[in-house]
Amino acid sequence: MNRPQSHSSAEAAALARYVQATRAVSAAFDATRVEPELGTGGNTVALVLQRLDIALLELDTSQRSLDAILSRAGGH
């Protein structure tokens, strides 16, 4: 049996995860706009892009999770 409180808790956790993922994407994107330091080679750029890819994947996953929870809570 699902209680309204458990729905609310799951929704809050999913929303918090989504917000955190959104912030991570924003921070990772901002990092792509910074000029790499001279002499660091392509490794720094590759790491920044990898961080952005990971953040985007987490954003997608968190959004799907939130959508599923909200859909179940709404009876859809």
C-alpha positions as CSV (number, residue, x, y, z in Angstrom):
1,M,0.0,0.0,0.0
2,N,1.4,3.4,-1.0
3,R,0.8,6.2,1.4
4,P,0.7,9.8,0.3
5,Q,3.6,10.5,2.6
6,S,5.8,8.0,0.7
7,H,4.8,9.6,-2.6
8,S,5.7,13.0,-1.3
9,S,9.1,11.7,0.0
10,A,9.9,10.0,-3.3
11,E,8.9,13.1,-5.2
12,A,11.0,15.4,-3.0
13,A,14.1,13.1,-3.4
14,A,13.6,12.9,-7.1
15,L,13.2,16.6,-7.4
16,A,16.3,17.2,-5.3
17,R,18.3,14.8,-7.5
18,Y,17.0,16.6,-10.6
19,V,17.9,20.1,-9.2
20,Q,21.4,18.8,-8.3
21,A,21.9,17.3,-11.8
22,T,20.8,20.6,-13.3
23,R,23.4,22.5,-11.2
24,A,26.1,20.0,-12.2
25,V,25.3,20.5,-15.9
26,S,25.5,24.2,-15.5
27,A,28.8,24.0,-13.7
28,A,30.2,21.5,-16.2
29,F,29.1,23.7,-19.1
30,D,30.7,26.8,-17.5
31,A,33.9,24.8,-17.2
32,T,33.9,24.3,-21.0
33,R,33.9,28.0,-21.5
34,V,37.1,28.6,-19.5
35,E,40.3,28.9,-21.5
36,P,42.6,26.0,-20.8
37,E,46.0,26.9,-19.3
38,L,49.0,26.8,-21.6
39,G,51.0,23.7,-21.4
40,T,48.2,21.5,-20.0
41,G,47.6,19.7,-23.3
42,G,44.3,18.2,-24.4
43,N,43.9,16.3,-21.2
44,T,42.2,19.2,-19.4
45,V,39.7,19.7,-22.3
46,A,39.0,16.0,-22.5
47,L,38.3,15.9,-18.7
48,V,36.0,18.9,-18.9
49,L,34.0,17.4,-21.7
50,Q,33.8,14.0,-19.9
51,R,32.5,15.8,-16.9
52,L,29.8,17.5,-19.0
53,D,28.9,14.2,-20.6
54,I,28.5,12.6,-17.2
55,A,26.4,15.5,-15.9
56,L,24.1,15.4,-18.9
57,L,23.6,11.6,-18.5
58,E,22.7,12.2,-14.8
59,L,20.3,15.0,-15.8
60,D,18.6,12.7,-18.2
61,T,18.4,9.8,-15.7
62,S,17.1,12.1,-13.0
63,Q,14.5,13.7,-15.3
64,R,13.2,10.2,-16.3
65,S,13.0,9.1,-12.7
66,L,11.2,12.3,-11.7
67,D,8.8,11.9,-14.6
68,A,8.0,8.3,-13.6
69,I,7.4,9.2,-10.0
70,L,5.1,12.1,-10.9
71,S,3.3,9.9,-13.4
72,R,2.6,7.2,-10.9
73,A,1.6,9.7,-8.3
74,G,-0.9,11.3,-10.7
75,G,-2.3,7.9,-11.6
76,H,-1.2,8.0,-15.3
